[in-house]
Amino acid sequence: MPRVSVIVPSLDGYRNGCVPRLLESIHKQTFTDYEIHVVKGIFPQGKAINQGASQAEGEILLILDDDSALADEEVFERLVKTLEADPAIGMAGASIVLAPDASPFQQRAARQFPRFNTPVVDRITDSDLACHGCCAIPKRIFEEVGREREDLIRGLDPDLRVRLRAAGYRVVLAPNTRIYHPMPESWSKLLRIFFRNGYGSAYAQKFEPDSVYQTHESLDSSSFQPKVSFGSRVGRFPFRLIKALIEGKWLRLTAYISYAFGYAWGLLRAKRIAVK
């Protein structure tokens, strides 16, 4: 049996050519003891990942977004070595970095949104920046913490990180491990992403409020508190707008406004999805 099971959730299995390019880069990895499960047509993402996990024969689940791109040929090897270094590690993630061919707009977005361009570490580092874009999780730990939630349309990352830490496991970034994840290419795409994120956050607040967590933008997560009250989040939002305005971060300011509109729309119109 393979040691690693790669899971790629994808609605159409193509994603404008991203999936074939991802598969090509996977086949170039120095670590070769793996199988691949491209899970097509399953929504939401948590359900797709769980289906892939059910099919997986490997002892390690390696989850990739279908629009991710591996930055070099040693990503898998470094993730596996990171898990081997400490049995208390429940998730080992790759840093998301700016692609070499990024446009000026994407470079600007990377400077204003830290989670779009995360630091590359030189040692195993506990961090909230590990995410589903590219991460490795021992299958036994994945099962132990209850797998992915299938009732969320957004927010899988913070939910899984919280449950892993609550079970006593570490969430880390692997050393010198990076992937490229496409950043918004234009104003319209940026605003759509944040409107969608706002809608998804409102959905969670409306139907699954226990799953609502904040995300961290700094590498060090030692003092980070993922759970804050709804009132605190609402009260903090205007200050974020003012800060972005004072700093002249127009992409961030307009993205926040788009998020707010998506959130309001979600509170008004979101209906609970039926998970079969």
C-alpha positions in Angstrom: 0.0 0.0 0.0 1.2 3.6 -0.6 2.4 5.5 2.3 0.8 8.8 1.2 -2.7 9.4 -0.2 -3.0 12.7 -2.1 -6.5 14.2 -2.0 -7.5 16.9 -4.5 -11.1 18.0 -4.2 -12.2 19.6 -7.4 -15.7 20.3 -8.7 -14.9 19.6 -12.4 -11.5 17.9 -12.2 -9.9 20.5 -14.4 -10.2 24.0 -12.9 -9.2 25.9 -16.1 -6.2 23.7 -16.6 -4.9 23.9 -13.0 -5.6 20.3 -12.1 -3.6 18.8 -15.0 -0.7 21.1 -14.2 -0.9 20.1 -10.5 -0.9 16.4 -11.4 2.1 16.9 -13.7 4.0 18.5 -10.9 3.0 15.8 -8.5 4.5 13.1 -10.8 7.9 15.0 -10.6 8.2 14.8 -6.8 11.2 13.1 -5.4 8.9 11.3 -2.9 7.1 8.7 -5.0 5.3 6.4 -2.5 1.8 7.9 -3.0 -1.6 7.4 -4.6 -3.8 10.2 -6.0 -7.5 10.7 -5.4 -9.1 13.6 -7.4 -12.5 13.8 -5.9 -14.8 15.4 -8.5 -18.2 17.0 -8.2 -18.6 16.9 -4.4 -19.7 20.0 -2.4 -18.9 21.3 0.1 -15.1 20.8 0.2 -15.2 19.1 3.6 -17.4 16.3 2.2 -15.1 15.9 -0.8 -12.0 15.6 1.4 -13.8 13.0 3.6 -14.7 11.0 0.6 -11.1 11.0 -0.5 -10.0 10.0 3.0 -12.5 7.1 2.9 -10.8 5.8 -0.3 -7.3 6.4 0.9 -5.0 3.5 1.7 -2.0 5.6 2.8 -1.1 6.4 6.4 -0.7 10.0 5.6 -3.3 12.2 3.9 -1.8 15.0 1.7 -4.5 17.5 0.8 -4.1 20.0 -2.1 -6.4 22.7 -3.4 -7.1 22.0 -7.1 -5.6 25.4 -8.1 -2.4 25.0 -6.0 1.0 24.5 -7.7 3.9 22.8 -6.1 6.9 25.2 -6.1 9.6 22.5 -6.4 10.1 18.7 -6.5 10.7 18.2 -2.8 7.4 19.4 -1.3 6.1 15.9 -0.5 9.4 14.8 0.9 9.6 17.7 3.3 6.1 17.4 4.5 6.6 13.7 5.3 9.9 14.4 7.0 8.2 17.0 9.1 5.5 14.6 10.3 8.2 12.0 11.1 10.1 14.5 13.2 7.5 14.7 16.0 4.5 12.4 16.5 2.7 15.3 18.2 2.4 17.1 14.8 -1.2 16.8 13.6 -0.8 19.0 10.5 2.2 20.0 8.5 1.5 22.8 6.0 3.4 24.4 3.2 4.0 28.2 3.0 2.0 30.0 0.2 4.3 32.2 -1.8 4.0 34.6 -4.7 4.4 32.9 -8.1 7.4 34.0 -10.1 5.1 35.2 -12.9 2.8 37.2 -10.6 1.4 40.4 -12.1 1.9 43.8 -10.5 -1.7 43.7 -9.2 -1.0 40.3 -7.6 2.3 41.5 -6.1 0.4 44.5 -4.6 -2.3 42.1 -3.2 0.4 39.9 -1.6 1.9 42.9 0.2 -1.5 43.9 1.6 -2.9 40.5 2.6 -0.3 38.5 4.6 -2.1 35.2 4.2 -1.7 35.5 0.4 2.1 35.4 0.8 3.2 33.6 3.9 6.8 33.4 5.2 9.0 30.4 4.4 10.5 29.0 7.5 13.8 27.3 8.0 12.7 25.1 10.9 9.5 23.4 12.0 7.3 26.3 13.2 4.0 26.2 15.0 1.7 28.6 13.0 -1.9 29.3 12.2 -0.8 29.8 8.5 -0.9 26.1 7.7 -3.9 25.4 5.6 -5.7 23.1 3.1 -3.9 24.7 0.2 -1.2 22.1 0.8 -1.0 20.1 4.1 -0.2 16.6 5.3 -2.1 14.9 8.2 -1.6 11.4 9.6 -4.8 9.5 8.7 -5.2 8.2 12.2 -5.2 11.7 13.6 -7.6 12.9 10.9 -10.0 10.2 12.0 -9.4 10.8 15.7 -10.4 14.5 15.5 -13.6 13.7 13.6 -12.5 14.3 10.0 -13.7 17.4 8.1 -17.0 19.1 8.9 -19.4 18.6 6.0 -21.8 21.4 7.1 -19.5 24.3 6.3 -19.2 26.1 3.0 -16.3 28.2 4.3 -13.9 28.1 7.3 -12.6 24.5 7.1 -9.1 25.6 7.9 -9.6 27.4 11.2 -12.1 24.7 12.3 -9.7 21.8 11.7 -6.7 23.7 13.3 -8.7 24.3 16.4 -9.8 20.7 16.8 -6.3 19.4 16.2 -4.9 21.7 18.9 -7.7 20.8 21.3 -6.7 17.2 20.9 -3.1 18.0 21.8 -1.6 18.1 18.4 0.7 20.7 16.8 -0.2 22.6 13.6 3.1 23.6 11.9 4.7 25.0 8.8 7.3 22.6 7.3 10.8 24.0 6.7 11.6 25.3 3.2 8.3 24.0 1.8 6.3 26.2 -0.5 3.5 26.2 -3.0 2.0 28.8 -5.3 -1.6 29.6 -4.9 -3.2 31.9 -7.5 -3.9 35.4 -6.2 -6.7 37.5 -7.6 -5.7 38.9 -10.9 -8.0 42.0 -10.9 -10.2 44.2 -8.8 -13.3 42.2 -9.8 -11.9 38.9 -8.8 -10.6 40.2 -5.5 -14.0 41.6 -4.7 -15.8 38.4 -5.7 -13.5 36.4 -3.4 -14.1 38.6 -0.4 -17.9 38.8 -1.1 -17.9 35.0 -1.2 -15.9 34.8 2.0 -18.2 37.2 3.7 -21.2 35.1 2.6 -19.6 31.9 3.9 -18.8 33.5 7.2 -22.4 34.7 7.6 -23.6 31.2 6.7 -21.5 29.8 9.5 -22.6 32.4 12.0 -26.3 31.8 11.0 -26.3 28.0 11.0 -23.1 26.8 12.8 -21.9 29.5 15.1 -19.7 27.1 17.1 -17.5 26.8 14.0 -16.8 30.6 13.6 -13.1 31.4 14.3 -10.9 34.2 13.4 -7.7 33.7 11.4 -4.2 35.0 12.2 -2.0 37.0 9.8 1.3 36.6 11.7 3.7 33.7 11.7 3.9 33.4 15.5 0.7 31.8 16.8 1.7 31.5 20.5 -0.6 34.3 21.7 -3.3 33.9 19.1 -6.9 33.3 20.3 -9.1 31.9 17.5 -12.4 32.3 19.3 -13.8 35.7 20.0 -17.3 36.9 20.6 -19.6 38.0 17.7 -19.8 41.5 19.3 -16.1 41.8 19.4 -15.7 40.9 15.7 -18.4 43.4 14.7 -17.0 46.1 16.9 -13.5 45.6 15.6 -14.5 45.8 11.9 -14.8 49.6 11.6 -11.3 50.0 13.1 -9.9 47.6 10.4 -11.5 49.8 7.7 -10.0 53.0 9.3 -6.6 51.4 9.6 -6.6 50.3 6.0 -7.7 53.8 4.9 -4.9 55.5 7.0 -2.3 53.2 5.6 -3.5 53.7 2.0 -4.1 50.0 1.5 -6.9 50.4 -1.0 -7.1 46.8 -2.0 -7.6 45.8 1.6 -10.1 48.5 2.2 -12.3 47.7 -0.7 -12.0 43.9 0.0 -13.2 44.5 3.6 -16.2 46.4 2.2 -17.0 43.7 -0.3 -16.7 41.2 2.6 -19.2 43.2 4.6 -21.7 43.2 1.7 -21.3 39.5 1.3 -21.8 39.0 5.0 -25.0 41.1 5.0 -26.3 39.2 2.0 -25.5 35.9 3.7 -27.4 36.8 6.8 -30.4 37.8 4.7 -30.5 35.2 2.1 -28.4 32.1 3.0 -30.2 28.9 3.3 -28.9 25.7 5.0 -27.3 23.4 2.5 -28.5 19.8 2.3 -25.6 17.4 2.8 -26.4 13.9 1.5 
